Amino acid sequence: MTPHKEDYLKVIVELGGTNELVNNKQIGKALSVSPASVTEMSSKLLKEGYISHIPYQGVQITEKGLLIANKLIRKHRLWEVFLADKLGFDWTEVHEEAELLEHVSSDFLIDRLDAYLGFPKYDPHGGVIPDKDGRIEESASQPMTELSVGRRFVIKEVDDDDQEFLAYLLEKNVKLGVPYLLTAIEDYEGPYTFIAQNQESFQISYKAAGKIFVQ
């Protein structure tokens, strides 16, 4: 399995390809490659049984492909934990470094890294870390936009694809694992206002709330 193929499988999973069809345009945009390149790689992955395909609609990951993708995601997320917890990187900095490290790490090294880190369950953005067999637990979290005023919640995960969004949350000091109370939602997709237990108040945009997953 080449790093290039691994990247394709991983991005299909990240785009929701475990439960729905993902089209070439979505894949090309995510990987910054041409439609022709996506078509060529999809043909290879289809022949090898890593994806399924419905003409003119898109592709979906197979169980075989999902295990490969999740093992790569495991490597990526464990490196993110190491960079954040051991080297002091903030959550806007870990993604690009982990992208480089994930492809040059053997399974043996990753197993040792996992043990060294104390077998973490989540990455710095709250993403669930797959186990060594490529299996991953389903998350029970929901988008913050599904909450109503008066609900208490804890942020479990944030979308890590947008570095500007992560910087936005970092600047506002919004954190994972902290109890909050939603106090107001302004009409017409206005901002969400919430408070922490120490009465510190926070306000974020509707768009940002859609990228935050809570319990």
N, C-alpha and C positions, 0 to 999 in steps of 0.2 A: 504494500500500500504506500503510494507516494504522498509526500506532504500536500501536493496540489489536490489530489483526490480527497485526502482527509479534510482539507479546507472546504471543499464543495459539500461534503456530507455534513460537516459541522454547521455550515451556514444554512443548509436546508432545514436542519433541526431547529436552529435559532429563529428561522422565519415561520415556524409552525408546521413544518412538513411531517410531523408525526401524526397529526390529526386532520390536516387539510392539504389541498394541492398548492404547490408553490410554482409560479411561472418563471420563465426565463428572464423576464425583465427584472423581477425581484432579486433573483440570484446574481444577475449581472451587475445591478446597482450595488448590492452588498459587497461584492468582491472586486468591483471596479474593473470588470472585464467586458469584452464585446459579446453581443448576442451569438455570434458564430462560435466563440470559444465555449460559451455555455452549452450550446447545442452539441458540440463535439464531445465535451466532457460528459454530458448527460447520456450520450450514446454509449460511452465506455462503461459508465456506472450501471446503466440499464442491463447491458450484456453480462456484467459480472454479478448481477442480482442484488446490488446495493440500493437501488431505487425502483419504483414502478412508475409508469407513465400513461397518461391519458392524452391523446393527440389534441392539440390546440387548447388544452386546459392547464397542464402542468405536471409536476412530478411529486412523488411522495416517498419518504424514506421507508425501506423495508426493515424487518427485524434484524436482518444481517447488517444492513447499513447503520442502523441505530446503535448497535453495540460498538461499532468502530467509532462513530461520531462521539458517543458518550465517553469512551476511553480517552479521546482527545480532549473533550471538555473537562474531564477529570484532571488531566495533566495541567491544563490551562488554569483551572480554578485553584488547584493546590499551589501552583507557582504564585498566583495572586495573593494567597494567604501568606506565603513565605515572604514575599516582597513587602506586604503591609505590616505583618506582625514582627518580622525579624529585621527588616532593613528600613522601616519607617516610611515607606512610600504611602502617599495618600491615595484614595480610591480613584482619583483622576489619572494616576500615573501607572497603575499596575497592569492595565490591559495590554498596552503595546509591548511591554517587556515580556509578559507571559506569552504573547503571540510568538515571539522569537524562541522562547525556551521550550514550548510545548512540543515542537517538532524534533528537537535534538535530545530528548529525554527518553531513556529506555524505561520499560515497565519496572525493571528492578530498581532503578533510581527513584521512580515515582513512589513505589511501595515504601522505600526507605524514607523518602521525604514525608509521606503521609504519617508514618510512625513518629518521625522527629517532631512533627507539628502537633502530635497528640490526636490524630485521626479526626480532624475538623469535619463538620457536617455542612458548613456553608462558606462561601467565599466572601470577600469584603463587601460585595454588593448584595449579599443575601441569597445568591444563587446556590441551589443544592448541589453538592459535590457527588457525582456518581461513585459507586463502589468499584473495586478492582475488576469486577466482571462486566462493567459497563451498565449496571442496573442503577436506576435512579428513582427515588421516592417522589410521588406526586405531591405538589404543593397545594395546600388548602387555602392559600391567600387569595384575595380579590383586589381589583383596582380600587384605589381610594375614591374614585368617582362614583362608586356604587354605595358609598356611605351616606347616611342622612345626618343632619345636625343633631347633636346630643350623643352621638356614638363615641365610645372610647375605643381606641385602637393602638396597635403596635405596628410599626413599619417592619415588614419581614424582608422585602426585596425591592430594589430599584433597577430600572432599565439601565444596563451598562454599555449600551451601544453608542450613546451620545455623550462625548466628553464634556461638551458645553453644559449639558443638563446636570452632570455630576458636579461640575464646578459651581453651578447655580445652587444646588443643594448644600454643597460644602460652605459656600459663602453665607447661606442662611442658617447654617449650623443645624440642619435637619439630620437626625441620626436614626439608625436602625436600632430596634430593641428597646426604645424609650416609649413609655406610655404617654399617649396624647388624648385630648378631648376635642372633637370637632365642634366648634362654636358657631360658625357661620359659613354659608355658601351664597355668594352674591348671584343675583339673577343673570340670565343670558351668558352662561359660561364664565361667570366672574370668578374672582379668586376664592380659595378655600382658606379659612382662618381656623387655627387650632392652637391649643395651649398645652404646655407640659405641666407636670405636677407642681413645679416651682412657680407656676403662673407666667412663665415666659411665653410670649405670644409669637406665633409664626403665621406668615401668609404666603401662599404659593399660587401660581396660576392654575387654571383648569387644565391646561395642556400638561403641566408638570404633574398634577394629581393623577392623570391617566397613566403615567409611567411609574407610579408608586404602588406597591402591592402590600396589603395590610391584613392583619387578623385582629 
